[in-house]
Amino acid sequence: MKKLLILAAALFSSIHSFGQNENRTIKVDFNKSSGKLNTMFKECIGAGRANEGLRADWQQQLAMVKKECDFKYIRFHGLLSDDMAVYREDSKGNPEYNYQYVDVLFDFIVSLKMKPFVELGFMPNALASGKETIFWWKGNVTPPKDYKKWEDLIRNLTAHFKERYGDEEVKTWYFEVWNEPNLTPGFWTGTQEEYFKLYDYAARGVKAVNKDFKVGGPATAGAGWVPETIEFTAKNNVPLDFISTHTYGVNQGYLDEFGTSGTVLSPDESSISGDVIKSHKQISNSVKPNLELHYTEWSSSYTPSDPIHDSYHSAAYILQKLKEVGNAANSMSYWVFTDIFEEAGPRFTPFHGGFGLLNTQGIKKPAYLSYYFLNKLGQTELQNADKASLVTKNSKGGVQLLFWDFTNTHPGDKVWNQTYYVQDLPSKEKGKVKVEVSGLQKGKYTLEIYKVGYKTNDVFADYLALGKPAQLTRQQVNSLKEKNNGAVIATEKVTIDATGIYSKDYKINENDVVLFNLIKQ
C-alpha cells in the first residue's frame, strides 16, 4: 500500500511538473490582423516632482527614455510647490506669479516632442490654510486659505501656457487637479467635499482661458471616488473631461512615504487590471459614459523601497498587467521613469528598490526593457489567442513577436518583498514556446532575438555579484550599462519558401521576456 502511495505521489508530481512546463504555441497569420496596435502603454510616464526636472541628469535620462520608449506625456508632482517659485504675496496680500523655473522645465519637455500631463498641486505656502506637508521636499497638502486666489493662480498659469505654447498645443494637454486626495492626512488634509470645491475652482480657472482645454481628476489612490466625482460634476455643472486614478500591485496600504513598511506582491491575478476594468465600468454606467480614463500612476508596488522594482520579475509583470488591461484605459502611466526621485530624501545606494525604470546613474533595469521592447512593435496587431504575448507586423513585411512568462513566485503573506526580491532568485524552466507565423512573403529575412530574464539584462543580479557596493565607481557604472543595454542577444538568417510559413521552438524560463524581430530583407 505504501509503495502504491509513493508511486501515486510520484505520478502526481510528474504530471504537476509537466503542467508547469507545458509547451505553448503562438500561432498567427500575417494576413489576419486585429487592427491598429493599442499603444496606451506609452501614452504617459511618471516622474517624481517638477523641481527634479531641472537637473541635467534627469533631463539626459528623459531624452533617452523618449528616444527608446517613445512616451508621449509626462506627469509629476509639485508643480506649484515653493521649490518651483510660482507664487507669493506682497506685503498687502496681493498675489505675485513667477514661471521662470516652470518655463525651463516645460520648454525642455516640449523640445523632446513630449507633452506635460499637468498635475495641479501642491499648495504654495503663501496660499495655504495650514502647515501640513508631505515628503522630504515638503509639499503643502492643505486646502487654500482663499479659493478665489486658488482659481486665479490656476487661470493665470493656464493663460501663461496658452501665451507661451499656443492654444492648439495646450488643447492636447491634460490638467489634473491634485494627487490622491483620498489619502488623508497624507496628500490632502481636507474632506472629499473640500476636494470637490478645490476641483471646481481649478476647473473653472482652466476653462476660463479656453473651454477646450482638458481638465479632470480625482487622481485618487486605489481607484477611489470615481462615481462620486462624476456625480458631483454632473450635479453642479462643473467641467470634467477625463477621469484619473491610481493602482498598485501590492496588498496592504497605499502610502509609504519613507519606504519603511513591508509590502507583499498580490497573488490576485486581477490585481491592477481588476481596478482598471472596474473604473472603466463605473464610467460606462455613469451619466458621462464617454469620459477618457487615465491611470496616472501604476506599478507593482507603491513604495520607493521595494526591490521588486529592480528585479527581473518586474519586466514580465509589467507586460502581463498591460495585456490584461487591454482597451480599458486610455493611458497607463508607469510610476516612474527614473530613481532621481526624492520623496523620502535623496537615496544613498545605487539600487534601493526605487520606482524608476532607470536607476540614479541611468542604468537600465529589466522594467525599462519591457517598454523598450514594446516600442519595437509594429503598427498592426495580429490575431493571437496566446494570453502572454503581443504579435504585430509593420508596413515593410516584418513581424514582431513579444512573448513572456509571468510566474508570481512570491511565497505569500509571511514574507515581505523587501526580504524576498533582494535574494538571488534563479528561474525554473517553463518548457518551450512554439512560434508559428503563416502568410509570409517568400524571401530572405533576418531574425533578431532580444531577451530579459534571470542573469540576462538583469542588473540587480550583476549588482549582487559585485557585492552590493553602496557607491559605484565610474568603471562599474559603465560595465553595468554595457551589460544591461537590451541589445540583440542573437541573430539568424531565415529563408521563407513558397509555403509562407516560419516556425521556431524557443525554451523559456519563469519570468523571461523575449522579443523576436523578423525583418524582411
ZALO-317556 format. One record per residue (C-alpha): residue number from 1; residue in one letter; x, y, z. Coordinates in steps of 0.05 Angstrom, whole numbers, padded with zeros to 5 digits. Layout:
TORRO    k  r      c1      c2      c3
TORRO  NUM  a       X       Y       Z
...
REM end
This chain:
TORRO    k  r      c1      c2      c3
TORRO    1  m   00000   00000   00000
TORRO    2  k   00057   00047   00020
TORRO    3  k   00091   00032  -00047
TORRO    4  l   00027   00047  -00084
TORRO    5  l   00021   00114  -00047
TORRO    6  i   00093   00133  -00064
TORRO    7  l   00080   00113  -00137
TORRO    8  a   00016   00154  -00140
TORRO    9  a   00053   00214  -00108
TORRO   10  a   00109   00208  -00158
TORRO   11  l   00059   00204  -00216
TORRO   12  f   00021   00265  -00190
TORRO   13  s   00087   00302  -00182
TORRO   14  s   00108   00286  -00253
TORRO   15  i   00040   00307  -00281
TORRO   16  h   00043   00370  -00238
TORRO   17  s   00113   00388  -00262
TORRO   18  f   00093   00374  -00333
TORRO   19  g   00035   00422  -00323
TORRO   20  q   00086   00474  -00300
TORRO   21  n   00127   00462  -00363
TORRO   22  e   00071   00454  -00413
TORRO   23  n   00090   00476  -00482
TORRO   24  r   00057   00538  -00511
TORRO   25  t   00042   00553  -00583
TORRO   26  i   00036   00623  -00611
TORRO   27  k   00003   00616  -00679
TORRO   28  v  -00011   00676  -00723
TORRO   29  d  -00027   00692  -00795
TORRO   30  f   00008   00752  -00826
TORRO   31  n  -00057   00768  -00864
TORRO   32  k  -00104   00766  -00804
TORRO   33  s  -00099   00830  -00764
TORRO   34  s  -00140   00852  -00704
TORRO   35  g  -00129   00925  -00722
TORRO   36  k  -00082   00981  -00702
TORRO   37  l  -00038   00964  -00642
TORRO   38  n  -00065   00998  -00579
TORRO   39  t  -00006   01039  -00552
TORRO   40  m  -00038   01062  -00487
TORRO   41  f   00024   01034  -00452
TORRO   42  k   00068   01091  -00478
TORRO   43  e   00018   01149  -00474
TORRO   44  c   00046   01173  -00408
TORRO   45  i   00103   01163  -00358
TORRO   46  g   00111   01188  -00287
TORRO   47  a   00167   01228  -00253
TORRO   48  g   00177   01248  -00180
TORRO   49  r   00170   01323  -00176
TORRO   50  a   00176   01384  -00221
TORRO   51  n   00239   01411  -00188
TORRO   52  e   00278   01346  -00203
TORRO   53  g   00264   01360  -00276
TORRO   54  l   00312   01419  -00273
TORRO   55  r   00371   01372  -00263
TORRO   56  a   00418   01356  -00321
TORRO   57  d   00419   01281  -00306
TORRO   58  w   00343   01278  -00302
TORRO   59  q   00338   01313  -00369
TORRO   60  q   00390   01268  -00402
TORRO   61  q   00353   01206  -00378
TORRO   62  l   00286   01232  -00402
TORRO   63  a   00315   01246  -00471
TORRO   64  m   00339   01173  -00475
TORRO   65  v   00272   01146  -00450
TORRO   66  k   00235   01187  -00502
TORRO   67  k   00281   01163  -00558
TORRO   68  e   00279   01089  -00539
TORRO   69  c   00209   01081  -00508
TORRO   70  d   00172   01139  -00540
TORRO   71  f   00127   01161  -00483
TORRO   72  k   00081   01218  -00505
TORRO   73  y   00064   01252  -00439
TORRO   74  i   00099   01261  -00372
TORRO   75  r   00067   01274  -00304
TORRO   76  f   00098   01295  -00238
TORRO   77  h   00081   01325  -00170
TORRO   78  g   00100   01392  -00140
TORRO   79  l   00089   01440  -00199
TORRO   80  l   00061   01492  -00151
TORRO   81  s   00106   01476  -00092
TORRO   82  d   00153   01530  -00066
TORRO   83  d   00216   01500  -00096
TORRO   84  m   00186   01519  -00164
TORRO   85  a   00178   01591  -00141
TORRO   86  v   00110   01600  -00174
TORRO   87  y   00071   01641  -00122
TORRO   88  r   00080   01691  -00066
TORRO   89  e   00042   01751  -00039
TORRO   90  d   00066   01822  -00028
TORRO   91  s   00060   01859   00039
TORRO   92  k  -00012   01876   00023
TORRO   93  g  -00031   01804   00006
TORRO   94  n  -00033   01813  -00069
TORRO   95  p  -00011   01752  -00110
TORRO   96  e   00055   01752  -00148
TORRO   97  y   00065   01699  -00201
TORRO   98  n   00131   01674  -00230
TORRO   99  y   00141   01620  -00282
TORRO  100  q   00217   01622  -00295
TORRO  101  y   00230   01552  -00267
TORRO  102  v   00166   01524  -00298
TORRO  103  d   00187   01551  -00366
TORRO  104  v   00255   01517  -00363
TORRO  105  l   00222   01450  -00349
TORRO  106  f   00163   01456  -00397
TORRO  107  d   00207   01483  -00454
TORRO  108  f   00252   01422  -00445
TORRO  109  i   00193   01373  -00445
TORRO  110  v   00163   01405  -00508
TORRO  111  s   00232   01405  -00542
TORRO  112  l   00232   01329  -00536
TORRO  113  k   00165   01327  -00572
TORRO  114  m   00133   01306  -00506
TORRO  115  k   00073   01337  -00472
TORRO  116  p   00060   01353  -00399
TORRO  117  f   00004   01317  -00362
TORRO  118  v  -00003   01376  -00315
TORRO  119  e  -00017   01357  -00243
TORRO  120  l  -00042   01419  -00206
TORRO  121  g  -00010   01414  -00137
TORRO  122  f   00013   01422  -00083
TORRO  123  m  -00007   01486  -00047
TORRO  124  p   00042   01544  -00048
TORRO  125  n   00056   01561   00025
TORRO  126  a   00033   01633   00016
TORRO  127  l  -00035   01608  -00007
TORRO  128  a  -00042   01550   00042
TORRO  129  s  -00090   01547   00100
TORRO  130  g  -00044   01504   00142
TORRO  131  k   00027   01479   00153
TORRO  132  e   00019   01403   00140
TORRO  133  t   00067   01377   00087
TORRO  134  i   00087   01312   00054
TORRO  135  f   00155   01285   00033
TORRO  136  w   00226   01307   00045
TORRO  137  w   00213   01365  -00002
TORRO  138  k   00153   01388   00039
TORRO  139  g   00095   01393  -00009
TORRO  140  n   00039   01431   00027
TORRO  141  v  -00024   01388   00028
TORRO  142  t  -00074   01436   00059
TORRO  143  p  -00133   01470   00024
TORRO  144  p  -00123   01542   00000
TORRO  145  k  -00137   01598   00050
TORRO  146  d  -00175   01632  -00006
TORRO  147  y  -00208   01592  -00061
TORRO  148  k  -00215   01653  -00106
TORRO  149  k  -00139   01663  -00103
TORRO  150  w  -00130   01589  -00119
TORRO  151  e  -00175   01597  -00181
TORRO  152  d  -00136   01660  -00201
TORRO  153  l  -00070   01623  -00196
TORRO  154  i  -00094   01566  -00240
TORRO  155  r  -00124   01615  -00290
TORRO  156  n  -00060   01656  -00292
TORRO  157  l  -00016   01594  -00300
TORRO  158  t  -00061   01566  -00356
TORRO  159  a  -00061   01634  -00392
TORRO  160  h   00015   01634  -00388
TORRO  161  f   00017   01565  -00421
TORRO  162  k  -00031   01589  -00475
TORRO  163  e   00012   01650  -00489
TORRO  164  r   00078   01611  -00489
TORRO  165  y   00057   01548  -00527
TORRO  166  g  -00007   01567  -00564
TORRO  167  d  -00079   01544  -00559
TORRO  168  e  -00071   01485  -00607
TORRO  169  e  -00014   01455  -00567
TORRO  170  v  -00045   01466  -00498
TORRO  171  k  -00111   01435  -00523
TORRO  172  t  -00073   01369  -00527
TORRO  173  w  -00050   01373  -00454
TORRO  174  y  -00087   01347  -00393
TORRO  175  f  -00097   01387  -00329
TORRO  176  e  -00106   01341  -00269
TORRO  177  v  -00128   01370  -00203
TORRO  178  w  -00085   01349  -00143
TORRO  179  n  -00058   01280  -00124
TORRO  180  e  -00090   01225  -00082
TORRO  181  p  -00137   01269  -00042
TORRO  182  n  -00170   01207  -00013
TORRO  183  l  -00106   01193   00027
TORRO  184  t  -00119   01237   00087
TORRO  185  p  -00079   01265   00121
TORRO  186  g  -00024   01243   00073
TORRO  187  f  -00037   01282   00009
TORRO  188  w  -00097   01324   00030
TORRO  189  t  -00118   01349   00098
TORRO  190  g  -00188   01367   00075
TORRO  191  t  -00251   01327   00065
TORRO  192  q  -00278   01298   00000
TORRO  193  e  -00326   01357  -00003
TORRO  194  e  -00267   01405   00003
TORRO  195  y  -00230   01368  -00052
TORRO  196  f  -00290   01376  -00097
TORRO  197  k  -00290   01451  -00081
TORRO  198  l  -00216   01454  -00098
TORRO  199  y  -00230   01417  -00163
TORRO  200  d  -00289   01462  -00180
TORRO  201  y  -00247   01526  -00174
TORRO  202  a  -00188   01497  -00211
TORRO  203  a  -00231   01471  -00268
TORRO  204  r  -00264   01538  -00276
TORRO  205  g  -00195   01571  -00276
TORRO  206  v  -00171   01526  -00333
TORRO  207  k  -00235   01533  -00374
TORRO  208  a  -00236   01609  -00367
TORRO  209  v  -00174   01611  -00411
TORRO  210  n  -00201   01562  -00464
TORRO  211  k  -00263   01519  -00457
TORRO  212  d  -00228   01466  -00500
TORRO  213  f  -00171   01455  -00450
TORRO  214  k  -00180   01387  -00416
TORRO  215  v  -00188   01383  -00341
TORRO  216  g  -00201   01323  -00296
TORRO  217  g  -00189   01283  -00233
TORRO  218  p  -00196   01259  -00179
TORRO  219  a  -00125   01228  -00184
TORRO  220  t  -00143   01183  -00126
TORRO  221  a  -00105   01124  -00096
TORRO  222  g  -00135   01055  -00104
TORRO  223  a  -00186   01072  -00158
TORRO  224  g  -00227   01113  -00108
TORRO  225  w  -00281   01166  -00116
TORRO  226  v  -00296   01154  -00190
TORRO  227  p  -00372   01152  -00187
TORRO  228  e  -00373   01208  -00134
TORRO  229  t  -00331   01254  -00178
TORRO  230  i  -00375   01243  -00238
TORRO  231  e  -00437   01253  -00196
TORRO  232  f  -00410   01317  -00164
TORRO  233  t  -00391   01348  -00231
TORRO  234  a  -00456   01329  -00265
TORRO  235  k  -00500   01354  -00208
TORRO  236  n  -00463   01420  -00202
TORRO  237  n  -00448   01432  -00275
TORRO  238  v  -00373   01430  -00264
TORRO  239  p  -00328   01414  -00324
TORRO  240  l  -00298   01343  -00326
TORRO  241  d  -00262   01317  -00388
TORRO  242  f  -00229   01255  -00361
TORRO  243  i  -00224   01210  -00300
TORRO  244  s  -00155   01196  -00270
TORRO  245  t  -00137   01149  -00214
TORRO  246  h  -00082   01102  -00190
TORRO  247  t  -00069   01029  -00172
TORRO  248  y  -00011   00987  -00146
TORRO  249  g   00001   00912  -00144
TORRO  250  v   00014   00902  -00070
TORRO  251  n  -00036   00882  -00018
TORRO  252  q  -00034   00929   00041
TORRO  253  g  -00038   01005   00046
TORRO  254  y  -00028   01060  -00006
TORRO  255  l   00023   01109   00021
TORRO  256  d   00093   01091   00045
TORRO  257  e   00129   01157   00041
TORRO  258  f   00194   01132   00073
TORRO  259  g   00194   01062   00045
TORRO  260  t   00193   01030   00114
TORRO  261  s   00131   00986   00112
TORRO  262  g   00137   00916   00085
TORRO  263  t   00099   00900   00021
TORRO  264  v   00074   00835  -00009
TORRO  265  l   00062   00827  -00083
TORRO  266  s  -00012   00810  -00091
TORRO  267  p  -00025   00737  -00111
TORRO  268  d  -00091   00760  -00142
TORRO  269  e  -00087   00750  -00217
TORRO  270  s  -00132   00810  -00228
TORRO  271  s  -00091   00859  -00187
TORRO  272  i  -00081   00924  -00227
TORRO  273  s  -00125   00902  -00285
TORRO  274  g  -00185   00890  -00239
TORRO  275  d  -00183   00962  -00215
TORRO  276  v  -00176   00990  -00286
TORRO  277  i  -00234   00948  -00312
TORRO  278  k  -00276   00968  -00252
TORRO  279  s  -00263   01043  -00265
TORRO  280  h  -00279   01033  -00338
TORRO  281  k  -00346   01001  -00319
TORRO  282  q  -00361   01057  -00269
TORRO  283  i  -00352   01108  -00325
TORRO  284  s  -00393   01068  -00376
TORRO  285  n  -00451   01062  -00326
TORRO  286  s  -00450   01136  -00308
TORRO  287  v  -00484   01198  -00336
TORRO  288  k  -00418   01213  -00372
TORRO  289  p  -00403   01146  -00406
TORRO  290  n  -00353   01174  -00456
TORRO  291  l  -00302   01203  -00408
TORRO  292  e  -00230   01183  -00421
TORRO  293  l  -00197   01141  -00367
TORRO  294  h  -00125   01154  -00348
TORRO  295  y  -00088   01113  -00297
TORRO  296  t  -00037   01167  -00280
TORRO  297  e   00002   01121  -00233
TORRO  298  w   00012   01046  -00232
TORRO  299  s   00067   00998  -00213
TORRO  300  s   00079   00931  -00179
TORRO  301  s   00087   00968  -00112
TORRO  302  y   00072   01037  -00082
TORRO  303  t   00136   01043  -00041
TORRO  304  p   00202   01074  -00063
TORRO  305  s   00240   01019  -00026
TORRO  306  d   00212   00956  -00058
TORRO  307  p   00264   00911  -00091
TORRO  308  i   00213   00882  -00139
TORRO  309  h   00224   00947  -00178
TORRO  310  d   00297   00926  -00190
TORRO  311  s   00282   00851  -00201
TORRO  312  y   00278   00816  -00269
TORRO  313  h   00208   00793  -00246
TORRO  314  s   00184   00864  -00259
TORRO  315  a   00193   00860  -00334
TORRO  316  a   00144   00803  -00345
TORRO  317  y   00098   00832  -00291
TORRO  318  i   00091   00898  -00329
TORRO  319  l   00075   00863  -00395
TORRO  320  q   00025   00816  -00363
TORRO  321  k  -00013   00872  -00330
TORRO  322  l  -00015   00916  -00392
TORRO  323  k  -00040   00857  -00433
TORRO  324  e  -00096   00843  -00382
TORRO  325  v  -00117   00917  -00382
TORRO  326  g  -00127   00915  -00457
TORRO  327  n  -00172   00971  -00481
TORRO  328  a  -00200   00990  -00413
TORRO  329  a  -00157   01053  -00404
TORRO  330  n  -00134   01109  -00449
TORRO  331  s  -00067   01110  -00415
TORRO  332  m  -00028   01071  -00362
TORRO  333  s   00026   01117  -00334
TORRO  334  y   00081   01076  -00301
TORRO  335  w   00107   01107  -00237
TORRO  336  v   00164   01129  -00252
TORRO  337  f   00218   01134  -00306
TORRO  338  t   00278   01147  -00260
TORRO  339  d   00305   01136  -00190
TORRO  340  i   00323   01210  -00189
TORRO  341  f   00265   01214  -00141
TORRO  342  e   00268   01246  -00072
TORRO  343  e   00202   01235  -00036
TORRO  344  a   00239   01202   00022
TORRO  345  g   00300   01245   00010
TORRO  346  p   00360   01232  -00035
TORRO  347  r   00377   01158  -00035
TORRO  348  f   00443   01131  -00010
TORRO  349  t   00453   01069  -00054
TORRO  350  p   00450   01057  -00129
TORRO  351  f   00398   01001  -00123
TORRO  352  h   00348   01010  -00067
TORRO  353  g   00282   00986  -00096
TORRO  354  g   00267   01055  -00126
TORRO  355  f   00207   01064  -00171
TORRO  356  g   00249   01081  -00232
TORRO  357  l   00256   01044  -00298
TORRO  358  l   00327   01072  -00294
TORRO  359  n   00370   01077  -00232
TORRO  360  t   00401   01143  -00209
TORRO  361  q   00461   01133  -00255
TORRO  362  g   00415   01118  -00315
TORRO  363  i   00428   01043  -00315
TORRO  364  k   00371   01004  -00347
TORRO  365  k   00331   00959  -00302
TORRO  366  p   00292   00899  -00331
TORRO  367  a   00228   00941  -00325
TORRO  368  y   00257   00992  -00373
TORRO  369  l   00268   00938  -00426
TORRO  370  s   00194   00919  -00425
TORRO  371  y   00178   00988  -00452
TORRO  372  y   00238   00988  -00498
TORRO  373  f   00213   00922  -00529
TORRO  374  l   00141   00946  -00533
TORRO  375  n   00165   01006  -00572
TORRO  376  k   00196   00959  -00624
TORRO  377  l   00128   00930  -00642
TORRO  378  g   00096   00945  -00709
TORRO  379  q   00034   00987  -00721
TORRO  380  t  -00015   00930  -00735
TORRO  381  e  -00032   00876  -00685
TORRO  382  l  -00043   00805  -00710
TORRO  383  q  -00099   00760  -00685
TORRO  384  n  -00069   00717  -00630
TORRO  385  a  -00101   00672  -00577
TORRO  386  d  -00040   00668  -00532
TORRO  387  k  -00051   00704  -00465
TORRO  388  a   00022   00726  -00454
TORRO  389  s   00044   00755  -00520
TORRO  390  l   00035   00811  -00569
TORRO  391  v   00047   00798  -00643
TORRO  392  t   00050   00854  -00694
TORRO  393  k   00071   00869  -00766
TORRO  394  n   00098   00932  -00798
TORRO  395  s   00090   00961  -00867
TORRO  396  k   00157   00932  -00890
TORRO  397  g   00132   00859  -00885
TORRO  398  g   00166   00846  -00818
TORRO  399  v   00136   00811  -00758
TORRO  400  q   00149   00826  -00684
TORRO  401  l   00132   00773  -00631
TORRO  402  l   00138   00796  -00558
TORRO  403  f   00124   00738  -00511
TORRO  404  w   00136   00726  -00437
TORRO  405  d   00122   00682  -00377
TORRO  406  f   00096   00716  -00315
TORRO  407  t   00100   00670  -00255
TORRO  408  n   00087   00700  -00187
TORRO  409  t   00139   00662  -00146
TORRO  410  h   00129   00704  -00084
TORRO  411  p   00119   00658  -00024
TORRO  412  g   00060   00696   00005
TORRO  413  d   00040   00740   00064
TORRO  414  k   00092   00714   00113
TORRO  415  v   00149   00742   00071
TORRO  416  w   00158   00815   00051
TORRO  417  n   00180   00837  -00018
TORRO  418  q   00237   00872   00019
TORRO  419  t   00265   00805   00041
TORRO  420  y   00246   00763  -00020
TORRO  421  y   00267   00804  -00081
TORRO  422  v   00336   00823  -00053
TORRO  423  q   00358   00750  -00060
TORRO  424  d   00389   00713  -00118
TORRO  425  l   00326   00683  -00150
TORRO  426  p   00343   00631  -00204
TORRO  427  s   00286   00618  -00252
TORRO  428  k   00257   00549  -00266
TORRO  429  e   00246   00522  -00336
TORRO  430  k   00177   00531  -00366
TORRO  431  g   00184   00487  -00427
TORRO  432  k   00182   00511  -00499
TORRO  433  v   00144   00564  -00536
TORRO  434  k   00129   00544  -00608
TORRO  435  v   00122   00604  -00653
TORRO  436  e   00087   00596  -00719
TORRO  437  v   00075   00652  -00769
TORRO  438  s   00038   00636  -00835
TORRO  439  g   00022   00681  -00894
TORRO  440  l   00092   00710  -00900
TORRO  441  q   00121   00733  -00967
TORRO  442  k   00173   00687  -00997
TORRO  443  g   00244   00711  -00989
TORRO  444  k   00302   00726  -00942
TORRO  445  y   00292   00752  -00871
TORRO  446  t   00336   00767  -00811
TORRO  447  l   00313   00746  -00742
TORRO  448  e   00336   00789  -00683
TORRO  449  i   00326   00760  -00613
TORRO  450  y   00322   00804  -00552
TORRO  451  k   00313   00779  -00481
TORRO  452  v   00306   00797  -00407
TORRO  453  g   00307   00744  -00353
TORRO  454  y   00348   00716  -00297
TORRO  455  k   00420   00738  -00308
TORRO  456  t   00403   00766  -00378
TORRO  457  n   00396   00842  -00376
TORRO  458  d   00386   00830  -00302
TORRO  459  v   00425   00888  -00270
TORRO  460  f   00405   00870  -00199
TORRO  461  a   00439   00802  -00206
TORRO  462  d   00501   00838  -00231
TORRO  463  y   00497   00886  -00173
TORRO  464  l   00493   00827  -00124
TORRO  465  a   00553   00796  -00158
TORRO  466  l   00592   00860  -00145
TORRO  467  g   00577   00852  -00071
TORRO  468  k   00523   00906  -00069
TORRO  469  p   00570   00966  -00064
TORRO  470  a   00540   01027  -00031
TORRO  471  q   00571   01070  -00085
TORRO  472  l   00590   01052  -00156
TORRO  473  t   00655   01072  -00190
TORRO  474  r   00655   01102  -00259
TORRO  475  q   00680   01035  -00287
TORRO  476  q   00625   00996  -00251
TORRO  477  v   00572   01043  -00279
TORRO  478  n   00599   01035  -00349
TORRO  479  s   00604   00960  -00346
TORRO  480  l   00533   00953  -00316
TORRO  481  k   00506   00998  -00371
TORRO  482  e   00542   00958  -00425
TORRO  483  k   00518   00891  -00399
TORRO  484  n   00446   00913  -00389
TORRO  485  n   00434   00954  -00452
TORRO  486  g   00379   00909  -00481
TORRO  487  a   00418   00896  -00545
TORRO  488  v   00404   00837  -00592
TORRO  489  i   00428   00772  -00560
TORRO  490  a   00426   00730  -00624
TORRO  491  t   00412   00738  -00699
TORRO  492  e   00394   00686  -00750
TORRO  493  k   00386   00685  -00825
TORRO  494  v   00317   00659  -00846
TORRO  495  t   00292   00638  -00915
TORRO  496  i   00217   00633  -00925
TORRO  497  d   00196   00586  -00981
TORRO  498  a   00132   00585  -01022
TORRO  499  t   00090   00557  -00963
TORRO  500  g   00100   00625  -00928
TORRO  501  i   00109   00592  -00860
TORRO  502  y   00160   00608  -00807
TORRO  503  s   00165   00567  -00744
TORRO  504  k   00213   00563  -00686
TORRO  505  d   00215   00530  -00617
TORRO  506  y   00245   00571  -00561
TORRO  507  k   00260   00548  -00490
TORRO  508  i   00231   00595  -00437
TORRO  509  n   00241   00602  -00362
TORRO  510  e   00197   00634  -00309
TORRO  511  n   00192   00709  -00318
TORRO  512  d   00230   00711  -00383
TORRO  513  v   00212   00764  -00434
TORRO  514  v   00232   00750  -00507
TORRO  515  l   00225   00792  -00570
TORRO  516  f   00232   00761  -00639
TORRO  517  n   00241   00815  -00692
TORRO  518  l   00234   00783  -00761
TORRO  519  i   00259   00833  -00812
TORRO  520  k   00245   00826  -00887
TORRO  521  q   00307   00837  -00929
REM end
